Amino acid sequence: MLCSALAKRSRSRLARPPSAIALALAATTRRPIVSAAAAAAACTLPFHRSLALATQTPLTPAYRLHAARQYSGAADPQMEELEISQEEGSDGCVDVANIRNLAIIAHVDHGKTTLVDQLLRQSGAAKMESGARVMDSNDLEKERGITILSKSTGVNYKGHRINIVDTPGHADFGGEVERVLSMVDGVCLVVCATEGPMTQTKFVLSKALQKNLKPLVVMNKVDRPTARPEQVEDELLELFIGLDANDQQLEYPILYASAKDGWATNEVDGSRESVLPLLDQILAQVPPPNVDRTAPFSMLVTQIESDPYVGKCYMGKIQSGVLRVGDKVKSLNTDGKSVVEGRVTKILMRQGLEQVPTEVAGAGDIVSVAGIDGAYVNHTICDAAVTQPLPFTKVDPPTISMFFFVNDSPLGGKEGKFLTSQVLRDRLFKETETNVALEVAEQGEAFEVKGRGELQMGVLIETMRREGFELSVSPPRVIYRSEGEGKDKKILEPIEELTIDVEHEHAGTVIEKITKRKGEMKSYTETGDKARLVFEIPTRGLLGYPAEFKNDTHGQGTINYALLGYEPYKGALDRTRKGSIISTAMGESTGYALAAIEPRGKLFITPGVKVYPGMIIGEHNREHDLEVNPAKAKHQTNVRTAGKDDQIRLVPVEQYGLEKMIAYVQDDEVIEITPSIIRTRKKELDPTKRKAQSRKGGRPDFGDV
């Protein structure tokens, strides 16, 4: 095609005679060339600008998007030709009928991000190396191999603009999924052909069905020898029926895919060449946005980003009207009050990995808008004529809470850049602007942070630690509810549905430990060489168990959970952790002292580590705490001996990560967070006061219910 030839010419910047470029442009656009001089000048410019100069026509959004793309050598050549044919509506925007907005939802590690990466690579929307996970751009996401933040991208296919939103799969980040579903008109449910529907699959699908979104199912990893597509299809149907899907939602198509190898097909034994069949199904199954471009402009904010050049950018789907750069807009809060006004300075669209500026966007487009400061997630950015805010989805309430406060230990304030209570407060409340699943409340000098789980809290703390914060945090505490009044008052606690896949030899150990944590087994099924155990367990019974589970199964099992609901309090849990080894001295630990302490328990520190009174340096072999002096040095005398400190051999210390430390600490302990080290200590450093508090005992603390 002549269009492809011109695109290659612009990328290689080859010169052509004016007559040749004039004929090429005339043949491509079917518009007359204004003059030979204009055509000659166009030879030195990129393709999209040369086309505009030679034919004296304005650039449409489709041409601007085409020019900003980064082409990949693996891209389908048909897509490069089809992109230029994207039709423009009378309002200067892409026609609503040619827009598709889709969210990719799945359980953790079922391959949704890899699938999105393949769509970007094969469509030419992004240039990347094979096997690279470009959508997981956050440092923590790359390290952990999971999606934490929802991200939007876009590809052009057969004259259509397809906006794709990648969502997290872990239950702790379910608030991200609930938030972005208001932007899309359909969902692509990715399910592993081996594991089948899991706990988070049920959660994200239920939210999509409640929004009356029509699903499209992709059964991923069907190329694995352990794949069982027929059984997984039956499990999917049961799941849809159990979630009360309507007749239209039950007529979902199924594609069989291998995101890792980059193919999708409509049949199990179909042609395994590319992911183009998935794009075709998206065009066929996902309806265009149901919007009105003649009404005044309005957009619900679903995500806030910061740009170093234009400031805050508010992302969302335009629900009505048309937005142009320079338009005056305002922000309505959830109560309908106008909180701030401004003028649009930038409109950005996603195209692959790039944010492409555009002068105009219409209802149905997913865009980021800059030029207004002071709006928040779930606010409505709209025209001055709009008086009612757009409806928003309330996320599920948090289930656990932790207290954040200034690090007041003897070693506090020596490493971090941000130390005071005021900067800690500002940072936490700033987090709630973008993360609607978190809640922050001031409790005296401390701040109570409520969230979905240990992983979500751990990600927040780790992010703050890398930013240079120094702080202390309490162990997680379950958020209870109450029902009734007076004598009829009942305490309700959150209950999780726990799904465990483990080898048969470890199933007995798992059942025994979950039962001690007030768990009730609901089903036991065998899938190949593994057993699938499903429990209902209080959230407080899960705290700290994932780390213990890894040790019990030697890393060969998987554990997943999702909030099921609230039930009456099930009583106190059996003690699952032994006592602590506590330092009584200030200084540096010595090998001589640690060698004498090591037989009494498991150590957390090595020689040369700074210690202080009240700091936890290990776990005792017994249930009670043990106070020791880890800084004791060997007395120096004139007597020569064969033994020296450098010949002392200690057992290697197990390094506790942040999430494991959060799960490990008890109610009377806190975690000390600094940019370079994580320590644990007793909440009360004075040993006399600690003993007085331990003698009091008391009933369980249900907090504010």
C-alpha positions as CSV (number, residue, x, y, z in Angstrom):
1,M,0.0,0.0,0.0
2,L,1.1,3.5,-0.8
3,C,0.2,4.6,2.8
4,S,2.7,2.1,4.3
5,A,5.4,3.3,1.9
6,L,4.9,6.9,3.0
7,A,5.0,5.9,6.7
8,K,8.3,4.1,6.1
9,R,9.6,7.1,4.1
10,S,8.8,9.4,7.0
11,R,10.5,7.2,9.6
12,S,13.7,6.8,7.6
13,R,13.7,10.5,6.5
14,L,14.5,9.7,2.9
15,A,14.4,12.6,0.5
16,R,12.2,12.5,-2.6
17,P,11.8,14.8,-5.6
18,P,8.9,17.3,-5.2
19,S,7.0,15.8,-8.1
20,A,7.1,12.3,-6.5
21,I,6.0,13.5,-3.1
22,A,3.2,15.5,-4.7
23,L,1.9,12.5,-6.6
24,A,2.2,10.3,-3.5
25,L,0.3,12.7,-1.3
26,A,-2.4,13.3,-3.9
27,A,-2.9,9.6,-4.4
28,T,-3.1,8.9,-0.6
29,T,-5.4,11.7,0.4
30,R,-7.3,12.4,-2.9
31,R,-6.8,16.1,-2.2
32,P,-5.1,18.5,-4.7
33,I,-1.6,19.6,-4.1
34,V,-1.5,23.4,-3.5
35,S,1.9,24.1,-5.1
36,A,5.1,22.5,-6.0
37,A,6.9,24.7,-3.4
38,A,4.6,23.4,-0.7
39,A,5.4,19.8,-1.8
40,A,9.1,20.5,-1.8
41,A,9.0,22.0,1.7
42,A,7.0,18.9,2.8
43,C,9.9,16.6,2.0
44,T,11.9,17.8,5.0
45,L,9.1,17.3,7.5
46,P,7.6,14.2,9.2
47,F,4.9,12.4,7.3
48,H,1.9,13.8,9.2
49,R,3.1,17.4,8.9
50,S,4.2,17.1,5.3
51,L,0.7,15.9,4.5
52,A,-0.9,18.9,6.1
53,L,1.5,21.4,4.5
54,A,1.3,20.0,1.0
55,T,-2.5,19.7,0.9
56,Q,-3.2,22.8,3.2
57,T,-5.5,20.7,5.4
58,P,-5.7,20.7,9.2
59,L,-4.5,17.7,11.2
60,T,-7.3,15.5,12.6
61,P,-7.0,13.7,15.9
62,A,-6.5,10.4,14.0
63,Y,-3.5,11.8,12.2
64,R,-2.1,13.3,15.4
65,L,-2.4,10.0,17.2
66,H,-0.8,8.2,14.2
67,A,2.2,10.5,14.3
68,A,2.8,10.1,18.1
69,R,2.9,6.3,18.0
70,Q,6.0,4.2,18.5
71,Y,6.1,1.5,15.9
72,S,7.3,-2.0,16.6
73,G,9.0,-4.3,14.2
74,A,6.4,-7.0,15.2
75,A,3.4,-4.8,14.4
76,D,0.9,-6.0,11.9
77,P,1.2,-3.9,8.7
78,Q,-2.5,-3.8,8.3
79,M,-2.9,-1.9,11.5
80,E,-0.6,0.9,10.2
81,E,-2.9,1.3,7.2
82,L,-6.1,1.0,9.1
83,E,-5.2,3.6,11.7
84,I,-5.2,6.5,9.2
85,S,-8.7,5.5,8.0
86,Q,-10.1,6.2,11.5
87,E,-13.1,8.4,10.8
88,E,-13.6,11.8,12.5
89,G,-17.0,13.0,13.6
90,S,-18.5,16.4,12.8
91,D,-17.4,17.7,16.2
92,G,-13.7,17.0,15.5
93,C,-13.6,13.8,17.6
94,V,-13.6,10.2,16.7
95,D,-17.1,9.0,16.1
96,V,-18.7,7.4,19.2
97,A,-19.6,4.2,17.2
98,N,-15.8,3.7,16.6
99,I,-14.9,3.8,20.3
100,R,-14.6,0.7,22.6
101,N,-13.8,1.0,26.3
102,L,-12.7,-2.2,28.0
103,A,-11.3,-3.3,31.4
104,I,-9.1,-6.4,31.8
105,I,-10.0,-8.2,35.0
106,A,-8.7,-11.4,36.5
107,H,-7.3,-13.1,39.6
108,V,-3.7,-12.4,40.5
109,D,-1.2,-14.1,38.2
110,H,-3.7,-15.3,35.6
111,G,-1.9,-13.3,32.8
112,K,-3.9,-10.2,32.2
113,T,-1.0,-7.7,32.2
114,T,1.0,-10.0,29.8
115,L,-2.1,-10.1,27.6
116,V,-2.3,-6.3,27.5
117,D,1.4,-6.1,26.7
118,Q,0.9,-8.5,23.7
119,L,-2.0,-6.3,22.4
120,L,0.3,-3.3,22.6
121,R,3.2,-5.1,20.9
122,Q,1.3,-6.7,18.1
123,S,-0.8,-3.6,17.3
124,G,2.3,-1.5,17.0
125,A,1.1,0.8,19.8
126,A,4.3,0.2,21.8
127,K,7.8,-0.9,21.0
128,M,9.1,-3.4,23.6
129,E,11.3,-6.4,24.0
130,S,9.8,-9.8,24.0
131,G,8.7,-10.9,27.5
132,A,8.9,-7.3,28.9
133,R,6.0,-6.2,31.2
134,V,5.6,-2.6,30.2
135,M,2.3,-2.0,31.9
136,D,3.8,-2.8,35.3
137,S,5.9,0.3,35.3
138,N,6.0,1.0,39.1
139,D,9.2,-0.1,40.8
140,L,7.3,-2.1,43.4
141,E,5.3,-3.8,40.6
142,K,8.4,-4.8,38.8
143,E,10.0,-6.2,42.0
144,R,6.9,-8.1,43.2
145,G,5.6,-9.2,39.7
146,I,2.0,-8.0,40.5
147,T,-0.1,-5.1,39.3
148,I,-0.8,-2.5,42.0
149,L,-2.2,0.5,40.2
150,S,-4.8,0.5,37.4
151,K,-3.5,1.9,34.1
152,S,-5.1,2.9,30.9
153,T,-3.8,2.5,27.4
154,G,-5.2,2.5,23.8
155,V,-4.7,0.9,20.4
156,N,-6.2,1.6,17.0
157,Y,-7.7,-1.4,15.1
158,K,-9.8,-1.4,11.9
159,G,-10.7,2.2,12.2
160,H,-11.7,1.9,15.9
161,R,-10.1,3.3,19.0
162,I,-9.9,0.7,21.8
163,N,-9.2,2.0,25.2
164,I,-8.0,-0.8,27.6
165,V,-7.7,-0.5,31.4
166,D,-5.4,-3.0,33.1
167,T,-6.5,-3.7,36.7
168,P,-4.8,-5.3,39.8
169,G,-5.6,-8.9,40.6
170,H,-4.9,-9.1,44.3
171,A,-7.8,-8.7,46.7
172,D,-6.0,-6.0,48.7
173,F,-6.2,-3.7,45.7
174,G,-9.8,-4.4,44.8
175,G,-10.6,-0.7,45.2
176,E,-8.7,0.0,42.0
177,V,-11.0,-2.4,40.1
178,E,-14.2,-1.0,41.6
179,R,-13.1,2.6,40.7
180,V,-12.3,2.0,37.0
181,L,-15.4,0.0,36.1
182,S,-17.3,3.3,35.8
183,M,-15.0,4.2,32.8
184,V,-15.7,1.1,30.7
185,D,-18.5,-0.4,28.7
186,G,-17.3,-4.0,28.8
187,V,-14.9,-6.3,30.6
188,C,-12.5,-9.0,29.5
189,L,-12.3,-11.7,32.2
190,V,-9.0,-13.6,32.0
191,V,-9.0,-17.1,33.7
192,C,-6.2,-19.6,34.0
193,A,-7.0,-22.8,32.2
194,T,-5.3,-24.8,35.1
195,E,-6.5,-23.0,38.2
196,G,-9.9,-22.0,36.9
197,P,-12.0,-19.3,38.7
198,M,-10.5,-18.2,42.0
199,T,-11.6,-15.9,44.9
200,Q,-10.6,-12.7,43.2
201,T,-12.2,-13.9,39.9
202,K,-15.5,-14.1,41.8
203,F,-15.0,-10.6,43.3
204,V,-14.1,-8.7,40.1
205,L,-16.7,-10.5,38.1
206,S,-19.5,-9.7,40.6
207,K,-18.6,-6.0,40.5
208,A,-18.7,-6.1,36.7
209,L,-22.0,-7.9,36.6
210,Q,-23.5,-5.4,39.1
211,K,-22.5,-2.6,36.7
212,N,-24.5,-4.5,34.0
213,L,-21.3,-4.9,31.9
214,K,-21.2,-7.6,29.3
215,P,-18.2,-9.9,29.8
216,L,-15.8,-11.5,27.3
217,V,-13.9,-14.5,28.6
218,V,-10.3,-15.3,27.7
219,M,-9.0,-18.7,29.0
220,N,-5.3,-18.2,29.3
221,K,-2.4,-20.7,29.5
222,V,-4.3,-23.4,27.6
223,D,-0.9,-24.5,26.2
224,R,0.2,-25.9,29.5
225,P,0.1,-29.7,30.0
226,T,-2.0,-29.2,33.1
227,A,-4.7,-27.2,31.3
228,R,-8.3,-28.4,31.8
229,P,-10.4,-26.2,29.5
230,E,-13.6,-28.3,29.6
231,Q,-13.8,-28.4,33.4
232,V,-12.9,-24.7,33.7
233,E,-15.7,-23.8,31.3
234,D,-18.2,-25.7,33.5
235,E,-16.8,-23.9,36.6
236,L,-17.2,-20.5,34.8
237,L,-20.8,-21.2,34.0
238,E,-21.5,-22.1,37.6
239,L,-19.8,-18.9,38.7
240,F,-21.9,-16.8,36.3
241,I,-25.1,-18.4,37.4
242,G,-24.2,-18.1,41.1
243,L,-23.6,-14.4,40.6
244,D,-27.1,-13.9,39.1
245,A,-25.9,-13.0,35.6
246,N,-28.7,-12.0,33.2
247,D,-29.4,-13.8,30.0
248,Q,-27.3,-11.4,27.9
249,Q,-24.3,-11.7,30.3
250,L,-24.6,-15.5,30.2
251,E,-24.0,-15.4,26.4
252,Y,-20.3,-14.7,26.8
253,P,-17.8,-15.8,24.1
254,I,-14.7,-17.7,25.2
255,L,-11.3,-17.4,23.6
256,Y,-8.4,-19.7,24.2
257,A,-5.1,-18.0,24.5
258,S,-1.5,-18.1,25.6
259,A,-0.5,-14.5,26.5
260,K,3.1,-15.5,27.0
261,D,3.4,-16.8,23.4
262,G,1.1,-14.1,22.0
263,W,-1.8,-15.8,20.4
264,A,-5.6,-16.2,20.9
265,T,-8.1,-18.3,19.1
266,N,-11.8,-18.9,19.1
267,E,-11.3,-22.7,19.2
268,V,-9.0,-24.8,21.4
269,D,-7.3,-26.3,18.3
270,G,-7.6,-23.1,16.2
271,S,-4.9,-21.2,14.5
272,R,-2.3,-20.0,17.0
273,E,-0.8,-17.0,15.2
274,S,-1.6,-13.7,16.9
275,V,-4.0,-11.9,19.3
276,L,-6.0,-10.4,16.5
277,P,-9.0,-12.7,17.1
278,L,-9.3,-11.1,20.6
279,L,-9.4,-7.6,19.1
280,D,-12.1,-8.8,16.7
281,Q,-14.2,-10.1,19.5
282,I,-13.8,-6.8,21.4
283,L,-15.2,-4.9,18.5
284,A,-18.0,-7.4,18.2
285,Q,-18.9,-7.9,21.9
286,V,-18.2,-4.6,23.6
287,P,-20.8,-1.9,22.8
288,P,-19.8,1.7,22.0
289,P,-20.2,4.2,24.9
290,N,-23.8,5.3,25.6
291,V,-23.2,9.0,25.7
292,D,-24.6,12.3,24.5
293,R,-22.2,14.7,22.9
294,T,-24.8,17.5,22.5
295,A,-25.2,17.9,26.3
296,P,-22.8,20.1,28.4
297,F,-19.4,18.5,29.2
298,S,-19.1,16.3,32.3
299,M,-16.5,13.8,33.4
300,L,-16.1,11.7,36.6
301,V,-12.6,11.7,38.0
302,T,-11.4,8.1,38.5
303,Q,-7.6,8.7,38.8
304,I,-5.2,11.6,39.6
305,E,-1.8,11.8,38.2
306,S,1.0,14.3,38.5
307,D,2.9,15.7,35.5
308,P,6.1,17.7,36.1
309,Y,5.1,20.2,33.4
310,V,1.4,20.7,33.6
311,G,0.7,19.8,37.2
312,K,-2.2,17.6,38.3
313,C,-4.0,15.5,35.6
314,Y,-7.5,14.1,36.2
315,M,-8.3,10.9,34.3
316,G,-11.8,9.7,33.5
317,K,-14.2,8.9,30.7
318,I,-16.1,11.9,29.3
319,Q,-19.8,11.2,30.0
320,S,-21.3,14.0,28.0
321,G,-20.4,16.9,25.7
322,V,-17.2,17.9,24.0
323,L,-14.1,19.3,25.7
324,R,-11.6,21.6,24.0
325,V,-8.4,23.2,25.3
326,G,-9.2,26.6,26.7
327,D,-12.7,25.7,27.9
328,K,-13.7,26.9,31.4
329,V,-14.7,24.1,33.7
330,K,-15.5,23.5,37.4
331,S,-15.3,20.7,39.9
332,L,-18.3,19.4,41.8
333,N,-17.8,17.3,44.9
334,T,-20.0,14.3,45.7
335,D,-22.6,16.6,47.4
336,G,-22.9,18.8,44.3
337,K,-21.0,21.8,45.6
338,S,-18.6,23.6,43.3
339,V,-15.1,23.4,45.0
340,V,-12.8,24.9,42.3
341,E,-12.9,26.4,38.8
342,G,-10.3,26.6,36.1
343,R,-9.5,26.6,32.4
344,V,-8.4,23.5,30.5
345,T,-4.7,23.8,29.5
346,K,-4.1,20.2,28.3
347,I,-6.0,17.2,27.1
348,L,-4.1,14.0,26.9
349,M,-5.1,10.6,25.4
350,R,-3.4,7.3,25.8
351,Q,-1.9,5.7,22.8
352,G,0.3,2.7,23.7
353,L,2.7,3.9,26.3
354,E,2.5,7.5,25.3
355,Q,0.2,10.3,26.4
356,V,-0.7,12.2,23.2
357,P,-2.0,15.8,23.5
358,T,-5.1,16.7,21.5
359,E,-7.1,19.8,21.1
360,V,-10.5,18.3,21.4
361,A,-12.1,15.2,23.0
362,G,-15.7,14.0,23.1
363,A,-18.0,11.9,25.2
364,G,-16.9,8.3,25.2
365,D,-13.1,9.2,25.2
366,I,-10.9,8.3,28.1
367,V,-8.7,11.3,28.7
368,S,-6.6,13.2,31.3
369,V,-7.4,16.8,31.8
370,A,-5.0,19.5,33.2
371,G,-5.6,23.1,34.2
372,I,-7.6,22.7,37.4
373,D,-6.3,22.1,40.9
374,G,-8.3,21.0,43.9
375,A,-10.5,18.2,42.5
376,Y,-10.4,14.6,43.9
377,V,-11.4,11.1,42.9
378,N,-15.2,10.8,42.4
379,H,-15.5,14.5,41.8
380,T,-17.2,15.7,38.6
381,I,-15.3,18.0,36.3
382,C,-17.9,19.7,34.2
383,D,-19.2,22.7,32.3
384,A,-20.5,25.7,34.2
385,A,-24.1,24.8,33.2
386,V,-23.9,21.4,35.0
387,T,-25.3,21.5,38.6
388,Q,-25.7,17.8,39.5
389,P,-22.6,15.5,40.1
390,L,-22.3,12.2,38.2
391,P,-23.1,9.1,40.2
392,F,-20.0,7.1,41.5
393,T,-19.4,3.6,42.8
394,K,-18.8,3.3,46.5
395,V,-15.9,0.9,47.2
396,D,-16.2,-1.8,49.8
397,P,-15.2,-0.7,53.3
398,P,-11.8,-1.5,54.7
399,T,-11.3,-4.5,57.0
400,I,-8.1,-3.7,58.9
401,S,-6.4,-0.6,60.4
402,M,-2.9,0.4,61.5
403,F,-1.6,3.4,63.5
404,F,1.1,5.5,61.9
405,F,3.1,7.8,64.2
406,V,6.4,9.6,64.5
407,N,9.4,7.4,65.3
408,D,10.2,8.1,68.9
409,S,12.7,5.3,69.5
410,P,16.3,6.2,70.9
411,L,17.6,5.8,67.3
412,G,14.8,7.9,65.7
413,G,15.5,10.9,63.5
414,K,19.0,9.8,62.4
415,E,18.3,8.5,58.8
416,G,15.1,9.8,57.3
417,K,14.4,13.2,55.5
418,F,10.7,13.4,56.7
419,L,10.4,13.0,60.4
420,T,7.7,15.3,61.8
421,S,4.0,14.6,62.5
422,Q,2.9,17.3,60.1
423,V,4.7,15.9,57.0
424,L,3.4,12.4,57.9
425,R,-0.1,13.8,58.1
426,D,0.2,15.6,54.7
427,R,1.6,12.5,53.0
428,L,-1.2,10.2,54.3
429,F,-4.0,12.5,53.4
430,K,-2.4,13.0,50.0
431,E,-2.6,9.3,49.5
432,T,-6.4,9.2,50.1
433,E,-6.8,11.7,47.2
434,T,-5.8,9.0,44.8
435,N,-6.5,5.8,46.7
436,V,-10.2,5.6,47.5
437,A,-9.9,2.3,49.3
438,L,-7.8,3.9,52.1
439,E,-9.2,6.0,55.0
440,V,-7.2,8.1,57.3
441,A,-8.3,9.6,60.7
442,E,-6.3,11.6,63.3
443,Q,-6.1,10.0,66.7
444,G,-4.2,12.4,68.9
445,E,-0.6,12.4,67.7
446,A,-1.1,9.2,65.7
447,F,-3.0,8.5,62.4
448,E,-5.3,5.6,62.0
449,V,-5.0,4.2,58.4
450,K,-7.7,1.8,57.3
451,G,-7.3,-0.5,54.3
452,R,-8.1,-3.8,52.7
453,G,-5.2,-6.0,53.8
454,E,-1.6,-6.4,54.9
455,L,-0.2,-6.2,51.3
456,Q,-1.9,-2.9,50.6
457,M,-0.6,-1.5,53.9
458,G,2.9,-2.9,53.2
459,V,3.0,-1.2,49.7
460,L,2.0,2.1,51.2
461,I,4.7,1.9,54.0
462,E,7.4,0.7,51.6
463,T,6.6,3.6,49.2
464,M,6.9,6.1,52.0
465,R,10.1,4.5,53.2
466,R,11.7,4.9,49.8
467,E,10.5,8.5,49.7
468,G,12.7,9.1,52.8
469,F,10.1,8.9,55.6
470,E,10.9,7.6,59.0
471,L,8.0,6.5,61.1
472,S,6.6,3.8,63.4
473,V,3.5,1.7,62.8
474,S,1.4,-0.6,65.0
475,P,0.4,-4.1,64.1
476,P,-2.8,-4.5,62.0
477,R,-6.1,-4.7,63.8
478,V,-9.4,-5.9,62.4
479,I,-12.2,-3.4,62.1
480,Y,-15.3,-4.8,63.8
481,R,-19.0,-3.8,63.4
482,S,-21.8,-3.8,65.9
483,E,-25.4,-4.9,65.5
484,G,-28.3,-4.1,67.8
485,E,-28.3,-2.1,71.1
486,G,-28.1,-2.8,74.8
487,K,-28.3,-6.4,75.7
488,D,-29.0,-7.4,72.1
489,K,-25.8,-5.8,70.9
490,K,-23.5,-8.1,68.9
491,I,-20.0,-7.7,67.7
492,L,-19.5,-8.6,64.0
493,E,-16.2,-9.4,62.4
494,P,-15.1,-9.7,58.8
495,I,-15.0,-13.2,57.3
496,E,-12.8,-14.2,54.4
497,E,-13.2,-16.9,51.8
498,L,-9.9,-18.7,51.8
499,T,-8.8,-20.9,48.9
500,I,-5.6,-22.9,49.2
501,D,-4.0,-25.1,46.5
502,V,-1.5,-27.4,48.1
503,E,0.1,-30.8,47.6
504,H,-1.7,-33.7,49.3
505,E,1.1,-34.4,51.7
506,H,0.8,-30.9,53.2
507,A,-3.0,-30.7,53.3
508,G,-3.3,-32.1,56.8
509,T,-0.9,-29.5,58.3
510,V,-2.9,-26.7,56.6
511,I,-6.2,-28.0,57.8
512,E,-4.9,-28.3,61.4
513,K,-3.5,-24.7,61.5
514,I,-6.5,-23.1,59.8
515,T,-8.8,-24.8,62.3
516,K,-6.8,-23.4,65.2
517,R,-7.4,-19.9,63.6
518,K,-11.2,-20.4,63.8
519,G,-11.4,-21.5,60.1
520,E,-14.2,-23.8,58.8
521,M,-13.5,-26.0,55.8
522,K,-16.2,-25.8,53.2
523,S,-14.9,-28.1,50.5
524,Y,-12.0,-30.4,49.6
525,T,-11.4,-31.2,45.9
526,E,-8.6,-32.9,44.1
527,T,-7.2,-31.3,41.0
528,G,-4.4,-33.4,39.6
529,D,-1.5,-33.8,42.0
530,K,-2.9,-31.0,44.3
531,A,-5.8,-30.5,46.6
532,R,-8.0,-27.4,46.7
533,L,-9.2,-26.5,50.2
534,V,-11.8,-23.8,50.7
535,F,-12.3,-22.3,54.1
536,E,-14.3,-19.5,55.8
537,I,-12.1,-17.8,58.3
538,P,-12.1,-14.6,60.3
539,T,-9.8,-11.9,58.9
540,R,-7.9,-11.7,62.2
541,G,-7.2,-15.4,61.8
542,L,-5.5,-14.8,58.5
543,L,-3.1,-12.1,59.8
544,G,0.4,-13.5,59.8
545,Y,-0.7,-16.9,58.3
546,P,0.6,-16.5,54.7
547,A,4.3,-16.4,55.8
548,E,3.7,-19.4,58.0
549,F,2.0,-21.2,55.1
550,K,5.1,-20.8,52.9
551,N,7.2,-22.5,55.5
552,D,4.7,-25.3,56.0
553,T,4.4,-26.1,52.2
554,H,8.0,-25.3,51.3
555,G,6.8,-22.7,48.9
556,Q,4.8,-25.2,46.8
557,G,1.3,-23.9,47.7
558,T,-0.8,-20.9,46.7
559,I,-3.1,-19.0,49.1
560,N,-5.9,-16.6,48.0
561,Y,-8.7,-14.9,49.9
562,A,-11.5,-12.4,49.4
563,L,-13.9,-10.7,51.8
564,L,-17.1,-12.8,52.2
565,G,-19.1,-10.7,54.7
566,Y,-19.5,-10.1,58.4
567,E,-20.5,-12.6,61.0
568,P,-20.7,-12.7,64.9
569,Y,-17.4,-12.7,66.8
570,K,-16.0,-16.2,66.9
571,G,-14.0,-15.9,70.2
572,A,-10.4,-15.4,71.0
573,L,-7.7,-17.1,68.9
574,D,-5.2,-19.6,70.3
575,R,-1.7,-18.1,70.8
576,T,0.3,-18.8,67.6
577,R,3.6,-17.0,68.4
578,K,6.1,-17.4,71.2
579,G,7.7,-14.7,73.3
580,S,10.3,-12.1,72.3
581,I,13.9,-11.6,73.1
582,I,14.3,-8.0,74.2
583,S,17.4,-5.9,74.5
584,T,18.2,-4.2,77.8
585,A,21.4,-2.3,76.6
586,M,22.3,0.6,74.4
587,G,25.1,0.1,71.9
588,E,26.2,-2.4,69.3
589,S,25.6,-6.1,69.4
590,T,28.6,-8.3,69.8
591,G,29.3,-11.8,68.6
592,Y,30.3,-12.8,72.1
593,A,26.9,-11.8,73.5
594,L,24.8,-13.2,70.6
595,A,26.6,-16.6,70.9
596,A,25.4,-16.9,74.5
597,I,21.8,-15.7,73.5
598,E,21.4,-17.9,70.4
599,P,20.5,-21.2,72.3
600,R,17.6,-19.4,73.9
601,G,15.7,-18.7,70.6
602,K,15.9,-17.4,67.0
603,L,17.9,-14.2,66.4
604,F,16.9,-11.4,64.1
605,I,20.2,-9.4,64.2
606,T,23.9,-10.0,63.5
607,P,27.0,-8.6,65.3
608,G,27.6,-4.9,64.8
609,V,23.9,-3.9,64.8
610,K,22.9,-0.9,66.9
611,V,20.5,-1.8,69.7
612,Y,18.6,0.0,72.5
613,P,16.5,-1.0,75.5
614,G,13.2,-2.4,74.4
615,M,14.3,-3.4,70.9
616,I,13.3,-6.9,69.9
617,I,16.3,-8.8,68.7
618,G,14.8,-12.3,68.4
619,E,12.1,-14.8,69.2
620,H,12.2,-16.8,72.5
621,N,11.9,-20.5,72.6
622,R,9.1,-20.2,75.2
623,E,5.9,-18.2,75.4
624,H,7.2,-15.5,77.8
625,D,9.5,-12.6,76.9
626,L,13.2,-12.8,77.7
627,E,15.4,-9.7,78.4
628,V,19.1,-9.9,77.5
629,N,22.1,-7.8,76.9
630,P,23.2,-8.2,73.3
631,A,26.0,-5.5,73.6
632,K,28.0,-7.3,76.2
633,A,31.7,-7.5,75.3
634,K,34.3,-10.0,76.4
635,H,36.4,-8.8,79.2
636,Q,40.0,-7.9,78.2
637,T,42.7,-9.5,80.3
638,N,46.4,-10.1,80.0
639,V,45.7,-13.9,79.7
640,R,46.1,-15.1,76.1
641,T,43.5,-17.6,74.8
642,A,43.1,-19.5,71.6
643,G,39.5,-18.5,71.1
644,K,38.6,-15.1,69.5
645,D,35.4,-13.3,68.6
646,D,36.1,-13.7,64.9
647,Q,35.9,-17.4,65.3
648,I,32.4,-17.4,66.7
649,R,30.0,-19.1,64.3
650,L,26.3,-18.0,64.5
651,V,23.3,-19.5,62.7
652,P,22.5,-17.3,59.6
653,V,19.7,-14.8,60.4
654,E,16.4,-15.0,58.5
655,Q,15.7,-11.6,56.9
656,Y,12.1,-10.5,57.5
657,G,10.5,-8.4,54.8
658,L,8.1,-5.6,55.6
659,E,4.9,-7.7,55.1
660,K,6.2,-10.5,57.1
661,M,7.2,-8.1,59.9
662,I,3.7,-6.6,59.8
663,A,2.2,-10.0,60.3
664,Y,4.7,-11.0,63.0
665,V,4.4,-8.3,65.6
666,Q,2.0,-8.5,68.5
667,D,-0.4,-6.0,70.0
668,D,2.2,-4.6,72.5
669,E,4.9,-4.1,69.8
670,V,5.5,-1.6,67.0
671,I,7.6,-1.6,63.8
672,E,10.2,1.1,63.3
673,I,10.6,2.1,59.6
674,T,13.6,4.0,58.3
675,P,15.0,4.3,54.8
676,S,17.8,1.8,55.5
677,I,16.4,-0.6,58.1
678,I,13.3,-2.1,59.6
679,R,13.3,-2.9,63.3
680,T,10.7,-4.1,65.9
681,R,10.4,-2.9,69.5
682,K,8.1,-3.0,72.4
683,K,5.5,-0.2,72.4
684,E,6.6,0.6,76.0
685,L,10.4,0.8,76.3
686,D,10.5,0.9,80.1
687,P,10.6,-2.8,81.4
688,T,8.9,-1.8,84.7
689,K,5.9,-0.3,83.0
690,R,5.7,-3.3,80.6
691,K,5.5,-5.7,83.4
692,A,2.7,-3.6,85.1
693,Q,0.7,-3.6,81.8
694,S,1.1,-7.3,81.2
695,R,-0.4,-8.1,84.7
696,K,-3.6,-6.1,83.8
697,G,-4.7,-8.4,81.0
698,G,-8.3,-7.6,80.0
699,R,-10.9,-8.4,77.4
700,P,-10.3,-8.2,73.6
701,D,-10.0,-4.6,72.2
702,F,-12.7,-4.2,69.6
703,G,-11.8,-0.5,68.9
704,D,-14.5,1.8,67.7
705,V,-17.5,-0.3,66.5
